């Protein structure tokens, strides 16, 4: 699984590439990709938090 930081880096790269897009259609695809990478980073963060919480629950029992 990719790290959240890797996903954020990919999102930033998509945003950077928007300025180099040759058309509005290309720019829109890059915006969509940037958004998807950002959402994926958030999902990984939430998954990792859930795993940490479950680990704490097991240790406390």
Rosetta constraint file for C-alpha pairs under 8 A:
AtomPair CA 2 CA 6 HARMONIC 6.33 0.50
AtomPair CA 2 CA 7 HARMONIC 6.94 0.50
AtomPair CA 3 CA 7 HARMONIC 6.51 0.50
AtomPair CA 3 CA 41 HARMONIC 7.34 0.50
AtomPair CA 3 CA 44 HARMONIC 7.23 0.50
AtomPair CA 4 CA 8 HARMONIC 6.22 0.50
AtomPair CA 4 CA 40 HARMONIC 7.48 0.50
AtomPair CA 4 CA 41 HARMONIC 4.26 0.50
AtomPair CA 4 CA 42 HARMONIC 7.09 0.50
AtomPair CA 4 CA 44 HARMONIC 5.96 0.50
AtomPair CA 4 CA 45 HARMONIC 6.41 0.50
AtomPair CA 5 CA 9 HARMONIC 6.06 0.50
AtomPair CA 5 CA 41 HARMONIC 7.09 0.50
AtomPair CA 6 CA 10 HARMONIC 6.23 0.50
AtomPair CA 7 CA 11 HARMONIC 6.21 0.50
AtomPair CA 7 CA 37 HARMONIC 5.22 0.50
AtomPair CA 7 CA 38 HARMONIC 6.48 0.50
AtomPair CA 7 CA 40 HARMONIC 6.78 0.50
AtomPair CA 7 CA 41 HARMONIC 5.35 0.50
AtomPair CA 8 CA 12 HARMONIC 6.19 0.50
AtomPair CA 8 CA 37 HARMONIC 6.43 0.50
AtomPair CA 8 CA 38 HARMONIC 5.83 0.50
AtomPair CA 8 CA 41 HARMONIC 6.30 0.50
AtomPair CA 9 CA 13 HARMONIC 6.21 0.50
AtomPair CA 10 CA 14 HARMONIC 6.29 0.50
AtomPair CA 10 CA 34 HARMONIC 7.18 0.50
AtomPair CA 10 CA 37 HARMONIC 6.53 0.50
AtomPair CA 11 CA 15 HARMONIC 6.30 0.50
AtomPair CA 11 CA 33 HARMONIC 7.02 0.50
AtomPair CA 11 CA 34 HARMONIC 4.12 0.50
AtomPair CA 11 CA 35 HARMONIC 6.93 0.50
AtomPair CA 11 CA 36 HARMONIC 7.82 0.50
AtomPair CA 11 CA 37 HARMONIC 5.22 0.50
AtomPair CA 11 CA 38 HARMONIC 6.05 0.50
AtomPair CA 12 CA 16 HARMONIC 6.16 0.50
AtomPair CA 12 CA 34 HARMONIC 6.92 0.50
AtomPair CA 13 CA 17 HARMONIC 6.17 0.50
AtomPair CA 13 CA 34 HARMONIC 7.92 0.50
AtomPair CA 14 CA 18 HARMONIC 6.39 0.50
AtomPair CA 14 CA 30 HARMONIC 5.37 0.50
AtomPair CA 14 CA 31 HARMONIC 6.95 0.50
AtomPair CA 14 CA 33 HARMONIC 6.73 0.50
AtomPair CA 14 CA 34 HARMONIC 5.37 0.50
AtomPair CA 15 CA 19 HARMONIC 7.57 0.50
AtomPair CA 15 CA 30 HARMONIC 6.76 0.50
AtomPair CA 15 CA 31 HARMONIC 6.61 0.50
AtomPair CA 15 CA 34 HARMONIC 6.28 0.50
AtomPair CA 16 CA 20 HARMONIC 7.66 0.50
AtomPair CA 17 CA 21 HARMONIC 6.42 0.50
AtomPair CA 17 CA 27 HARMONIC 7.98 0.50
AtomPair CA 17 CA 30 HARMONIC 7.22 0.50
AtomPair CA 18 CA 26 HARMONIC 7.65 0.50
AtomPair CA 18 CA 27 HARMONIC 4.98 0.50
AtomPair CA 18 CA 30 HARMONIC 6.07 0.50
AtomPair CA 18 CA 31 HARMONIC 7.21 0.50
AtomPair CA 19 CA 27 HARMONIC 7.73 0.50
AtomPair CA 21 CA 26 HARMONIC 5.62 0.50
AtomPair CA 21 CA 27 HARMONIC 5.41 0.50
AtomPair CA 22 CA 26 HARMONIC 6.61 0.50
AtomPair CA 22 CA 27 HARMONIC 7.72 0.50
AtomPair CA 23 CA 27 HARMONIC 6.34 0.50
AtomPair CA 24 CA 28 HARMONIC 6.06 0.50
AtomPair CA 25 CA 29 HARMONIC 6.33 0.50
AtomPair CA 26 CA 30 HARMONIC 6.30 0.50
AtomPair CA 27 CA 31 HARMONIC 6.18 0.50
AtomPair CA 28 CA 32 HARMONIC 6.15 0.50
AtomPair CA 29 CA 33 HARMONIC 6.15 0.50
AtomPair CA 30 CA 34 HARMONIC 6.04 0.50
AtomPair CA 31 CA 35 HARMONIC 6.19 0.50
AtomPair CA 32 CA 36 HARMONIC 6.16 0.50
AtomPair CA 33 CA 37 HARMONIC 6.15 0.50
AtomPair CA 34 CA 38 HARMONIC 6.20 0.50
AtomPair CA 35 CA 39 HARMONIC 6.18 0.50
AtomPair CA 36 CA 40 HARMONIC 6.11 0.50
AtomPair CA 37 CA 41 HARMONIC 6.22 0.50
AtomPair CA 38 CA 42 HARMONIC 6.39 0.50
AtomPair CA 39 CA 43 HARMONIC 6.21 0.50
AtomPair CA 40 CA 44 HARMONIC 6.18 0.50
AtomPair CA 41 CA 45 HARMONIC 6.19 0.50
AtomPair CA 42 CA 46 HARMONIC 6.19 0.50
AtomPair CA 43 CA 47 HARMONIC 6.07 0.50
AtomPair CA 44 CA 48 HARMONIC 6.05 0.50
AtomPair CA 45 CA 49 HARMONIC 6.18 0.50
AtomPair CA 46 CA 50 HARMONIC 6.16 0.50
AtomPair CA 47 CA 51 HARMONIC 6.25 0.50
AtomPair CA 48 CA 52 HARMONIC 6.19 0.50
AtomPair CA 49 CA 53 HARMONIC 6.14 0.50
AtomPair CA 50 CA 54 HARMONIC 6.11 0.50
AtomPair CA 51 CA 55 HARMONIC 6.07 0.50
AtomPair CA 52 CA 56 HARMONIC 6.25 0.50
AtomPair CA 53 CA 57 HARMONIC 6.25 0.50
AtomPair CA 54 CA 58 HARMONIC 6.28 0.50
AtomPair CA 55 CA 59 HARMONIC 6.28 0.50
AtomPair CA 56 CA 60 HARMONIC 6.13 0.50
AtomPair CA 57 CA 61 HARMONIC 6.43 0.50
